[in-house]
Amino acid sequence: MVHDRLLDATHLDPLKTLILPNIAALSDAQCTQLRAFVQRGGGLVATYETSLYNEWGTQRKTLA
């Protein structure tokens, strides 16, 4: 398990894959960190409404 405030390279790079089970609310900064993880070769599995809302609960037009 990884705390949602620890999505930086230091904490994620030892991992091969992240599974986000319906983590509906993610900030833009967290989405950027997750994209960077994937760009560095990490795997990402996200289900259902993951990233559909920002940290304030406002719905995005598309999944982040």
N, CA, C and O atoms as a GROMACS GRO file, in nm:
protein
  256
    1MET      N    1   0.084  -0.118   0.000
    1MET     CA    2   0.000   0.000   0.000
    1MET      C    3   0.088   0.124   0.000
    1MET      O    4   0.195   0.127   0.062
    2VAL      N    5   0.042   0.224  -0.070
    2VAL     CA    6   0.113   0.352  -0.078
    2VAL      C    7   0.017   0.463  -0.036
    2VAL      O    8  -0.096   0.468  -0.085
    3HIS      N    9   0.061   0.548   0.052
    3HIS     CA   10  -0.022   0.661   0.094
    3HIS      C   11  -0.039   0.757  -0.023
    3HIS      O   12   0.056   0.779  -0.099
    4ASP      N   13  -0.157   0.813  -0.039
    4ASP     CA   14  -0.183   0.901  -0.154
    4ASP      C   15  -0.103   1.030  -0.151
    4ASP      O   16  -0.101   1.104  -0.250
    5ARG      N   17  -0.038   1.060  -0.040
    5ARG     CA   18   0.048   1.179  -0.031
    5ARG      C   19   0.194   1.146  -0.060
    5ARG      O   20   0.280   1.233  -0.055
    6LEU      N   21   0.221   1.019  -0.091
    6LEU     CA   22   0.358   0.973  -0.115
    6LEU      C   23   0.370   0.913  -0.255
    6LEU      O   24   0.418   0.801  -0.272
    7LEU      N   25   0.329   0.988  -0.355
    7LEU     CA   26   0.332   0.939  -0.492
    7LEU      C   27   0.454   0.989  -0.570
    7LEU      O   28   0.453   0.989  -0.693
    8ASP      N   29   0.557   1.031  -0.499
    8ASP     CA   30   0.678   1.080  -0.564
    8ASP      C   31   0.766   0.963  -0.606
    8ASP      O   32   0.743   0.849  -0.566
    9ALA      N   33   0.867   0.993  -0.686
    9ALA     CA   34   0.956   0.889  -0.740
    9ALA      C   35   1.024   0.809  -0.630
    9ALA      O   36   1.042   0.688  -0.645
   10THR      N   37   1.062   0.872  -0.522
   10THR     CA   38   1.129   0.802  -0.414
   10THR      C   39   1.046   0.687  -0.360
   10THR      O   40   1.098   0.579  -0.331
   11HIS      N   41   0.916   0.709  -0.348
   11HIS     CA   42   0.828   0.607  -0.292
   11HIS      C   43   0.773   0.510  -0.396
   11HIS      O   44   0.743   0.396  -0.364
   12LEU      N   45   0.760   0.555  -0.520
   12LEU     CA   46   0.698   0.470  -0.622
   12LEU      C   47   0.797   0.387  -0.704
   12LEU      O   48   0.764   0.277  -0.748
   13ASP      N   49   0.916   0.438  -0.725
   13ASP     CA   50   1.010   0.369  -0.813
   13ASP      C   51   1.046   0.225  -0.770
   13ASP      O   52   1.075   0.143  -0.857
   14PRO      N   53   1.044   0.192  -0.642
   14PRO     CA   54   1.069   0.051  -0.606
   14PRO      C   55   0.955  -0.043  -0.649
   14PRO      O   56   0.972  -0.165  -0.647
   15LEU      N   57   0.841   0.013  -0.688
   15LEU     CA   58   0.725  -0.068  -0.723
   15LEU      C   59   0.718  -0.091  -0.873
   15LEU      O   60   0.766  -0.010  -0.952
   16LYS      N   61   0.658  -0.202  -0.912
   16LYS     CA   62   0.641  -0.231  -1.054
   16LYS      C   63   0.505  -0.186  -1.105
   16LYS      O   64   0.493  -0.136  -1.217
   17THR      N   65   0.402  -0.202  -1.023
   17THR     CA   66   0.265  -0.171  -1.065
   17THR      C   67   0.187  -0.111  -0.950
   17THR      O   68   0.202  -0.152  -0.835
   18LEU      N   69   0.104  -0.013  -0.983
   18LEU     CA   70   0.010   0.044  -0.886
   18LEU      C   71  -0.130   0.003  -0.928
   18LEU      O   72  -0.164   0.005  -1.047
   19ILE      N   73  -0.212  -0.033  -0.831
   19ILE     CA   74  -0.352  -0.064  -0.856
   19ILE      C   75  -0.435   0.039  -0.780
   19ILE      O   76  -0.426   0.049  -0.657
   20LEU      N   77  -0.515   0.115  -0.854
   20LEU     CA   78  -0.599   0.218  -0.794
   20LEU      C   79  -0.744   0.172  -0.803
   20LEU      O   80  -0.809   0.192  -0.907
   21PRO      N   81  -0.798   0.111  -0.696
   21PRO     CA   82  -0.933   0.058  -0.699
   21PRO      C   83  -1.037   0.166  -0.668
   21PRO      O   84  -1.071   0.190  -0.552
   22ASN      N   85  -1.087   0.230  -0.773
   22ASN     CA   86  -1.190   0.332  -0.759
   22ASN      C   87  -1.147   0.447  -0.668
   22ASN      O   88  -1.221   0.488  -0.579
   23ILE      N   89  -1.028   0.500  -0.692
   23ILE     CA   90  -0.980   0.617  -0.620
   23ILE      C   91  -1.035   0.738  -0.694
   23ILE      O   92  -0.966   0.800  -0.775
   24ALA      N   93  -1.160   0.772  -0.666
   24ALA     CA   94  -1.234   0.869  -0.745
   24ALA      C   95  -1.171   1.009  -0.742
   24ALA      O   96  -1.165   1.075  -0.846
   25ALA      N   97  -1.124   1.054  -0.628
   25ALA     CA   98  -1.073   1.190  -0.614
   25ALA      C   99  -0.921   1.191  -0.611
   25ALA      O  100  -0.859   1.137  -0.519
   26LEU      N  101  -0.862   1.252  -0.713
   26LEU     CA  102  -0.717   1.271  -0.720
   26LEU      C  103  -0.690   1.414  -0.764
   26LEU      O  104  -0.757   1.465  -0.854
   27SER      N  105  -0.594   1.476  -0.703
   27SER     CA  106  -0.558   1.613  -0.743
   27SER      C  107  -0.482   1.609  -0.876
   27SER      O  108  -0.434   1.504  -0.919
   28ASP      N  109  -0.472   1.725  -0.940
   28ASP     CA  110  -0.394   1.735  -1.063
   28ASP      C  111  -0.249   1.696  -1.037
   28ASP      O  112  -0.185   1.631  -1.120
   29ALA      N  113  -0.198   1.737  -0.922
   29ALA     CA  114  -0.059   1.705  -0.887
   29ALA      C  115  -0.040   1.554  -0.872
   29ALA      O  116   0.060   1.499  -0.917
   30GLN      N  117  -0.136   1.486  -0.809
   30GLN     CA  118  -0.127   1.341  -0.795
   30GLN      C  119  -0.134   1.272  -0.931
   30GLN      O  120  -0.062   1.176  -0.955
   31CYS      N  121  -0.219   1.322  -1.019
   31CYS     CA  122  -0.229   1.265  -1.154
   31CYS      C  123  -0.098   1.283  -1.229
   31CYS      O  124  -0.056   1.194  -1.303
   32THR      N  125  -0.035   1.397  -1.212
   32THR     CA  126   0.095   1.423  -1.275
   32THR      C  127   0.199   1.324  -1.222
   32THR      O  128   0.279   1.271  -1.299
   33GLN      N  129   0.199   1.300  -1.093
   33GLN     CA  130   0.293   1.204  -1.034
   33GLN      C  131   0.268   1.063  -1.086
   33GLN      O  132   0.363   0.989  -1.111
   34LEU      N  133   0.143   1.026  -1.103
   34LEU     CA  134   0.112   0.893  -1.155
   34LEU      C  135   0.153   0.880  -1.301
   34LEU      O  136   0.203   0.776  -1.342
   35ARG      N  137   0.133   0.985  -1.380
   35ARG     CA  138   0.178   0.983  -1.520
   35ARG      C  139   0.329   0.967  -1.527
   35ARG      O  140   0.380   0.891  -1.609
   36ALA      N  141   0.400   1.038  -1.440
   36ALA     CA  142   0.546   1.030  -1.438
   36ALA      C  143   0.591   0.888  -1.402
   36ALA      O  144   0.688   0.838  -1.460
   37PHE      N  145   0.522   0.824  -1.309
   37PHE     CA  146   0.553   0.686  -1.272
   37PHE      C  147   0.542   0.594  -1.394
   37PHE      O  148   0.628   0.510  -1.417
   38VAL      N  149   0.435   0.610  -1.470
   38VAL     CA  150   0.415   0.527  -1.589
   38VAL      C  151   0.520   0.559  -1.695
   38VAL      O  152   0.571   0.468  -1.761
   39GLN      N  153   0.553   0.686  -1.711
   39GLN     CA  154   0.656   0.726  -1.809
   39GLN      C  155   0.792   0.667  -1.773
   39GLN      O  156   0.875   0.643  -1.861
   40ARG      N  157   0.815   0.643  -1.644
   40ARG     CA  158   0.941   0.581  -1.600
   40ARG      C  159   0.935   0.428  -1.611
   40ARG      O  160   1.030   0.360  -1.571
   41GLY      N  161   0.826   0.374  -1.663
   41GLY     CA  162   0.816   0.231  -1.684
   41GLY      C  163   0.725   0.157  -1.589
   41GLY      O  164   0.712   0.035  -1.600
   42GLY      N  165   0.662   0.226  -1.497
   42GLY     CA  166   0.572   0.161  -1.403
   42GLY      C  167   0.440   0.125  -1.467
   42GLY      O  168   0.399   0.186  -1.566
   43GLY      N  169   0.374   0.027  -1.410
   43GLY     CA  170   0.242  -0.014  -1.459
   43GLY      C  171   0.133   0.048  -1.373
   43GLY      O  172   0.153   0.073  -1.254
   44LEU      N  173   0.018   0.072  -1.434
   44LEU     CA  174  -0.093   0.134  -1.361
   44LEU      C  175  -0.223   0.067  -1.402
   44LEU      O  176  -0.255   0.057  -1.520
   45VAL      N  177  -0.298   0.022  -1.302
   45VAL     CA  178  -0.432  -0.032  -1.322
   45VAL      C  179  -0.526   0.055  -1.242
   45VAL      O  180  -0.512   0.068  -1.121
   46ALA      N  181  -0.623   0.116  -1.310
   46ALA     CA  182  -0.720   0.204  -1.244
   46ALA      C  183  -0.860   0.158  -1.280
   46ALA      O  184  -0.889   0.133  -1.396
   47THR      N  185  -0.946   0.147  -1.178
   47THR     CA  186  -1.080   0.096  -1.203
   47THR      C  187  -1.187   0.201  -1.178
   47THR      O  188  -1.168   0.297  -1.103
   48TYR      N  189  -1.299   0.180  -1.243
   48TYR     CA  190  -1.424   0.253  -1.227
   48TYR      C  191  -1.407   0.405  -1.237
   48TYR      O  192  -1.376   0.455  -1.345
   49GLU      N  193  -1.425   0.480  -1.128
   49GLU     CA  194  -1.422   0.627  -1.135
   49GLU      C  195  -1.288   0.687  -1.095
   49GLU      O  196  -1.281   0.806  -1.065
   50THR      N  197  -1.182   0.610  -1.094
   50THR     CA  198  -1.052   0.662  -1.054
   50THR      C  199  -1.019   0.787  -1.134
   50THR      O  200  -1.020   0.784  -1.257
   51SER      N  201  -0.989   0.895  -1.065
   51SER     CA  202  -0.948   1.026  -1.117
   51SER      C  203  -1.061   1.106  -1.180
   51SER      O  204  -1.035   1.208  -1.244
   52LEU      N  205  -1.186   1.063  -1.165
   52LEU     CA  206  -1.298   1.137  -1.224
   52LEU      C  207  -1.323   1.270  -1.154
   52LEU      O  208  -1.382   1.361  -1.213
   53TYR      N  209  -1.279   1.282  -1.029
   53TYR     CA  210  -1.300   1.404  -0.951
   53TYR      C  211  -1.166   1.460  -0.903
   53TYR      O  212  -1.071   1.385  -0.883
   54ASN      N  213  -1.161   1.591  -0.887
   54ASN     CA  214  -1.041   1.651  -0.830
   54ASN      C  215  -1.048   1.643  -0.677
   54ASN      O  216  -1.143   1.587  -0.622
   55GLU      N  217  -0.948   1.699  -0.611
   55GLU     CA  218  -0.942   1.688  -0.465
   55GLU      C  219  -1.054   1.761  -0.394
   55GLU      O  220  -1.076   1.739  -0.275
   56TRP      N  221  -1.127   1.847  -0.464
   56TRP     CA  222  -1.238   1.922  -0.405
   56TRP      C  223  -1.373   1.856  -0.435
   56TRP      O  224  -1.478   1.905  -0.394
   57GLY      N  225  -1.369   1.744  -0.507
   57GLY     CA  226  -1.492   1.674  -0.541
   57GLY      C  227  -1.559   1.723  -0.668
   57GLY      O  228  -1.670   1.679  -0.700
   58THR      N  229  -1.494   1.812  -0.740
   58THR     CA  230  -1.548   1.861  -0.866
   58THR      C  231  -1.520   1.759  -0.976
   58THR      O  232  -1.408   1.714  -0.994
   59GLN      N  233  -1.625   1.725  -1.049
   59GLN     CA  234  -1.610   1.623  -1.152
   59GLN      C  235  -1.536   1.679  -1.273
   59GLN      O  236  -1.563   1.790  -1.320
   60ARG      N  237  -1.440   1.601  -1.322
   60ARG     CA  238  -1.368   1.637  -1.444
   60ARG      C  239  -1.452   1.598  -1.565
   60ARG      O  240  -1.540   1.512  -1.555
   61LYS      N  241  -1.425   1.661  -1.678
   61LYS     CA  242  -1.497   1.627  -1.801
   61LYS      C  243  -1.459   1.489  -1.850
   61LYS      O  244  -1.542   1.418  -1.906
   62THR      N  245  -1.334   1.450  -1.827
   62THR     CA  246  -1.286   1.316  -1.863
   62THR      C  247  -1.198   1.265  -1.749
   62THR      O  248  -1.156   1.342  -1.662
   63LEU      N  249  -1.172   1.138  -1.750
   63LEU     CA  250  -1.081   1.082  -1.650
   63LEU      C  251  -0.943   1.143  -1.668
   63LEU      O  252  -0.897   1.164  -1.780
   64ALA      N  253  -0.878   1.170  -1.557
   64ALA     CA  254  -0.744   1.230  -1.564
   64ALA      C  255  -0.645   1.125  -1.607
   64ALA      O  256  -0.526   1.155  -1.619
   0.00000   0.00000   0.00000
